Amino acid sequence: STCQHRASESSILVVQTNLAGTYRSLGRLEDCIRTQGDVYSGTLKLYGEESRETLGDACNYANALCGLKRYAEARSLLRKMIPVARRTLGESKRLTLLLRWNYAKTLCLDTGATFDDIREAVTTLEETERT
């Protein structure tokens, strides 16, 4: 049935999330990113953009991208998902704040960051801290 199929897909995503974490622990960051990207895509298909699961997996995927200094990709994902988190979860939810904090991190850790990028990161962190 559809319910069983959804449950098994959900279980596979949980296992893949654990596998991505294991890859990260082993220093296999490329494998971690590939697996975490698969989890994010699968969760997006299964639950839709506005689900807590999808937002959490987007955050995990962005973190994995940051681990390999792929800040532009992480920033692009976070720019897309932060407004969704704000709208569906609210400004003060932990996950919304974490997504915003990660976004600021992608701005200031990038070696190609401009002064405007750093200013945006500071503004984002100040707003997040106030919240």
C-alpha positions in Angstrom: 0.0 0.0 0.0 1.0 3.7 -0.3 1.4 4.0 3.5 3.8 1.0 3.6 5.7 2.3 0.6 6.1 5.7 2.2 7.2 4.1 5.5 9.9 2.0 3.7 11.1 5.1 1.8 11.3 6.9 5.1 13.3 4.1 6.6 15.7 4.1 3.7 16.3 7.8 4.2 17.1 7.3 7.9 19.6 4.6 7.0 21.2 6.9 4.3 21.4 9.7 6.9 23.2 7.4 9.3 25.5 6.3 6.4 26.3 9.9 5.6 27.2 10.6 9.2 29.5 7.5 9.2 31.2 8.7 6.0 31.7 12.1 7.7 33.2 10.5 10.8 35.6 8.5 8.6 36.7 11.6 6.7 35.0 10.4 3.5 33.5 13.8 2.8 32.8 13.3 -0.9 30.8 10.2 0.0 29.1 12.1 2.8 28.0 14.9 0.4 26.8 12.6 -2.2 24.7 10.5 0.3 23.4 13.6 2.1 22.4 15.1 -1.2 20.5 11.9 -2.0 18.8 12.1 1.3 17.8 15.7 0.8 16.4 14.9 -2.7 14.5 11.9 -1.4 13.0 13.8 1.5 12.0 16.6 -0.8 10.2 14.2 -3.0 8.6 12.2 -0.2 7.5 15.1 2.1 7.7 18.3 0.1 9.6 21.5 0.6 7.8 22.7 3.7 8.2 19.6 5.9 10.4 19.7 9.0 12.2 16.6 7.6 13.1 18.3 4.4 14.3 21.5 6.1 16.4 19.4 8.5 18.0 17.5 5.6 18.7 20.7 3.7 20.5 21.9 6.8 22.5 18.7 7.0 23.3 18.8 3.3 24.5 22.5 3.6 26.7 21.5 6.5 28.2 18.7 4.5 28.9 21.1 1.6 30.6 23.5 4.0 32.8 20.6 5.2 34.3 20.5 1.7 34.4 24.3 1.4 31.6 24.2 -1.3 30.2 27.4 0.2 28.5 28.7 -3.0 26.4 25.5 -3.3 25.5 25.6 0.4 24.6 29.3 0.2 22.3 28.6 -2.8 20.5 25.8 -1.0 20.1 27.9 2.2 18.9 31.0 0.3 16.1 28.8 -1.0 15.2 27.0 2.3 15.5 29.8 4.8 12.3 31.6 3.6 10.5 28.3 3.7 11.6 27.7 7.3 10.6 31.2 8.3 7.2 30.8 6.7 6.4 27.3 7.9 8.3 27.0 11.3 8.5 30.6 12.3 11.5 32.9 13.1 12.3 31.6 16.5 12.4 27.8 15.9 15.8 26.2 16.4 16.0 24.9 12.8 15.2 28.3 11.3 18.0 29.8 13.4 20.4 27.0 12.5 19.7 27.5 8.8 20.4 31.2 9.1 23.6 30.7 11.2 24.8 28.2 8.5 24.1 30.8 5.9 26.2 33.4 7.7 28.9 30.8 8.0 29.0 30.2 4.2 29.4 33.9 3.7 32.3 34.5 6.1 34.3 31.3 5.6 34.4 31.6 1.9 37.9 32.8 0.9 36.3 34.8 -1.9 34.0 36.7 0.4 33.6 40.3 -0.3 33.2 43.1 2.2 29.4 43.0 1.4 29.3 39.3 2.1 30.9 39.8 5.5 28.5 42.6 6.3 25.6 40.4 5.3 26.9 37.6 7.5 27.2 40.0 10.5 23.7 41.3 9.9 22.4 37.8 9.7 24.1 36.8 12.9 22.9 39.9 14.7 19.3 39.3 13.6 19.6 35.6 14.6 21.0 36.5 18.0 18.2 38.9 18.7 15.6 36.3 17.8 
